[in-house]
Amino acid sequence: GAGVGLTGLQLATQITNCRVLLTDLPEAMPLLERNIDLNRDRFLQHDNDTDGDATTRNTVEAQVLSWGNSDHIEQALSWLSAAHDDGDDGGPV
């Protein structure tokens, strides 16, 4: 699991145009979500169009993932693949 999310949060502050999915057990979600909120203003911004007018911050999300739970695994895989389905050039980390 992601624990407190330090590694994923650091990636979002160092790598441009990325999506980071932090996963852990249900009891870890409140702390992960709080840490994401506390650090959101540090996530790098990037251009999300070709003319450079619009920028967005890197995306970081926390989700429950219990090993062996096929619903949790499917939800995580769906989120990770959404970056490519919606035309986002940023890949999952």
C-alpha atoms as one frame of an Amber mdcrd trajectory, in Angstrom:
protein
   0.000   0.000   0.000   0.885   3.652  -0.323   1.115   4.256   3.406   1.053
   8.024   3.917   1.602   8.590   0.180   5.057  10.166   0.362   6.478   8.547
  -2.780   3.452   9.259  -4.971   3.105  12.809  -3.715   6.780  13.449  -4.415
   6.353  12.171  -7.979   3.490  14.611  -8.539   5.747  17.493  -7.483   8.701
  16.428  -9.650   7.309  14.962 -12.901   5.210  17.060 -15.261   2.033  15.825
 -16.901   1.412  12.748 -14.767  -1.417  10.955 -13.002  -0.598   9.226  -9.715
  -2.834   6.587  -8.135  -2.194   5.887  -4.452  -3.742   2.643  -3.227  -4.087
   1.114   0.212  -6.595  -0.525   2.542  -9.783   1.304   3.592  -8.410   2.416
   6.956  -5.594   4.332   5.212  -7.900   6.390   2.949  -8.592   9.329   5.319
  -4.879   9.992   5.820  -4.032   9.532   2.126  -6.827  11.894   1.067  -5.774
  14.469   3.668  -2.147  14.321   2.485  -3.250  14.747  -1.133  -5.315  17.805
  -0.164  -2.483  19.293   1.901  -0.017  18.962  -0.996  -2.264  19.668  -3.988
  -0.854  23.184  -4.519   2.633  21.656  -4.923   1.661  19.357  -7.824   3.293
  20.541 -11.033   1.252  22.352 -13.622   1.405  21.485 -17.289  -0.083  22.640
 -20.580  -3.104  20.590 -21.519  -3.514  21.956 -25.010  -1.283  22.730 -27.955
  -1.408  26.536 -27.781  -0.215  26.678 -24.176  -3.190  28.710 -22.941  -4.672
  26.150 -20.568  -2.826  24.479 -17.749  -3.823  21.872 -15.209  -2.123  20.361
 -12.201  -0.972  16.785 -12.076  -3.697  14.431 -10.916  -3.316  12.420  -7.709
  -6.048  10.152  -6.387  -6.392   7.667  -3.542  -8.351   4.432  -3.974  -8.952
   1.355  -1.872  -7.151  -1.692  -3.209  -7.238  -4.950  -1.313  -5.089  -7.589
  -3.003  -7.248 -10.284  -4.535 -10.362  -8.115  -4.670 -11.248  -8.099  -8.363
 -13.571  -5.082  -8.026 -10.782  -2.973  -6.491  -8.305  -4.106  -9.136 -10.735
  -3.337 -11.955 -11.434   0.132 -10.533  -7.703   0.917 -10.323  -7.042  -0.341
 -13.853  -9.978   1.674 -15.169  -8.639   4.871 -13.569  -5.155   4.244 -14.912
  -6.373   3.592 -18.461  -8.604   6.706 -18.447  -5.564   8.915 -19.123  -5.245
   7.384 -22.556  -8.980   7.162 -23.249  -9.641  10.863 -22.627  -6.732  12.089
 -24.748  -4.555  13.095 -21.813  -0.913  12.928 -22.828   0.114  12.221 -19.246
   0.542   8.616 -18.354  -0.111   6.954 -15.047   2.709   6.690 -12.541
